[in-house]
Amino acid sequence: MRFARASVLQYLGTIGKRIDLLSLPSPTYGSVSIELYDLSDPTRLGHADAETFPAPHMATDPRPGCRDWVSHWPGE
């Protein structure tokens, strides 16, 4: 999941400018954060698009977010 987060943050930093960040402690993940980006600059928006932005291949197994302590969905 860290690779996905790094790729998303790199993409957002390319097409916009981070203007705020809130990070709080989490009982399960160490910390959680939310970031606010200004995407109003058409020049920055033109530097990349989601279809062509380079991102590393992300494994599909194990599925992101799945942990031993998470109960399975009914029917799985």
C-alpha positions in Angstrom: 0.0 0.0 0.0 3.0 2.3 0.6 3.8 2.1 -3.1 0.3 3.2 -4.1 0.4 6.1 -1.7 3.8 7.3 -2.9 2.6 7.1 -6.5 -0.6 9.0 -5.8 1.3 11.7 -3.9 3.8 12.0 -6.7 1.0 12.4 -9.2 -0.9 15.0 -7.1 2.4 16.9 -6.6 2.9 17.0 -10.4 -0.6 18.2 -11.3 -1.2 20.4 -8.2 0.2 22.0 -5.1 -0.3 20.7 -1.6 -1.8 23.4 0.5 -2.6 21.6 3.7 -1.9 18.4 5.7 -3.4 16.8 8.7 -1.8 13.8 10.3 -3.2 12.0 13.4 -2.1 8.9 15.4 -4.0 5.7 14.5 -4.4 2.7 16.8 -3.8 0.3 13.9 -1.6 2.0 11.4 0.7 4.3 13.4 -0.7 7.4 11.8 -3.2 8.5 9.2 -3.2 11.6 7.2 -5.2 13.7 4.8 -3.8 16.2 2.3 -5.5 19.0 0.5 -4.2 19.9 -3.0 -4.9 23.0 -5.2 -5.6 21.6 -8.7 -6.7 25.0 -10.2 -3.4 25.7 -12.2 -4.1 24.6 -15.8 -0.3 24.6 -16.5 0.4 22.1 -13.7 -2.7 20.0 -14.7 -1.2 19.7 -18.2 2.0 18.2 -17.0 0.4 14.7 -16.5 -2.7 12.7 -16.7 -3.8 9.5 -14.9 -3.6 7.4 -18.0 0.0 8.0 -18.9 1.6 8.9 -15.5 4.4 6.4 -14.7 3.6 4.2 -11.7 5.2 1.0 -10.5 3.3 -2.3 -11.0 1.3 -3.0 -7.8 0.8 -6.6 -6.7 -2.8 -7.8 -6.5 -2.1 -10.5 -4.0 -2.4 -10.0 -1.1 -5.2 -7.6 -1.8 -4.4 -4.1 -0.4 -5.9 -3.6 3.1 -6.3 -7.3 3.8 -4.9 -8.4 7.2 -5.2 -11.5 9.3 -7.3 -9.7 11.9 -9.8 -8.4 9.3 -12.9 -10.6 9.0 -13.8 -12.0 5.6 -16.8 -10.7 3.7 -19.7 -13.1 3.7 -19.5 -15.6 0.8 -15.7 -15.4 0.4 
